[in-house]
């Protein structure tokens, strides 16, 4: 995840890496995903399956990121309001 602030906007780019998402393999091409204006926020959800190495079992991880741009932010904004953008990149990992 790459976030750049430009004036009163956030530009969010995404690239899958094996360290972040493990298996199944996914494209590793960086692309702009969305922009957020002032007082907007987004939720990004992704998951992955990871080789257990010498333990010979899989581990699984789900990641949820909340990203926002606010002049003043209330502590409860991510709980009490709905995101302006939802990017759900969860994959079937069995």
N, C-alpha and C positions, 0 to 999 in steps of 0.2 A: 504494500500500500504506500503510495507516494502522495503527499498532500502539499499543495503550493498555495499560498495566499497571494492574490492579485487584487489590489484595491480592496473593495468590500465583497470579495468573492473567494471561495475556496475551490480549487480544481483538484479533483481526486483522480489519480491514475492507479491502475491495478496491474500487477504481474504475478502470476503463480510461480512459486518456487517450491522445490521438493521439501525444503526445510519448513515451509508454512503449511503446505497441504498434503504432503506425502503422496499416497496413492489414492485413487487412480491417477495416472499421468494426465496432466492438463496442459494446454498451450502456454508457452512462456513468452508470449508477445505482449509488450507493454502497450496499454491503450488508455485513453481518457475515458472515464466511466461516467462521471457526473460532475456538476458544479453546484455549489451551495451559495446562496445570497445571504446577506446579513440576517440574523435571527432565524436561520433554517438549520435543520440537522438531519443526518442520515444514519441509518443502521446498516451495517455490512455484516453478513453472516456467511461463514464458510466452514468446511470440515475437512478432515483428512484421516487417513489410515497410515500408520507408521510401523515399519519393520521393528520387531522387538530385539533384533540382533541376536546375541548369544542366548537369549531367553527363549527364542523360537516361538514367540506369540506376537500377535498384532496389538498395537495400542491405538486408541481412537481419540480424536480431539475435535471439539467444536469451538469456534471462535466467534464472538460477537463484539463488533466495534461500533461505538457511537461517536460520530464526528459532527461537530457543530461550530458555527461562527456566530458569536453573540457579543453585543456591546456589554450587556450585563446578563449573567446567566443565573437562574434560580437553581438551587441544589436539586430540585425535583424535576427539572425539565425533561430528563430522559425517562422518567417514570410516569409522569402525569400527562404527557402529550404524545401524540403520534408523530413519527418521523415524516419529514417531507419526501424523503427518498428511502426506499428499502431495496437493497441489493442482496439477494439470497443466492449464493453460489454453492449451496450444499450439494454434494454428490452422493450417489449410492456407493457405499464403500464396503459392501460385504463380498 
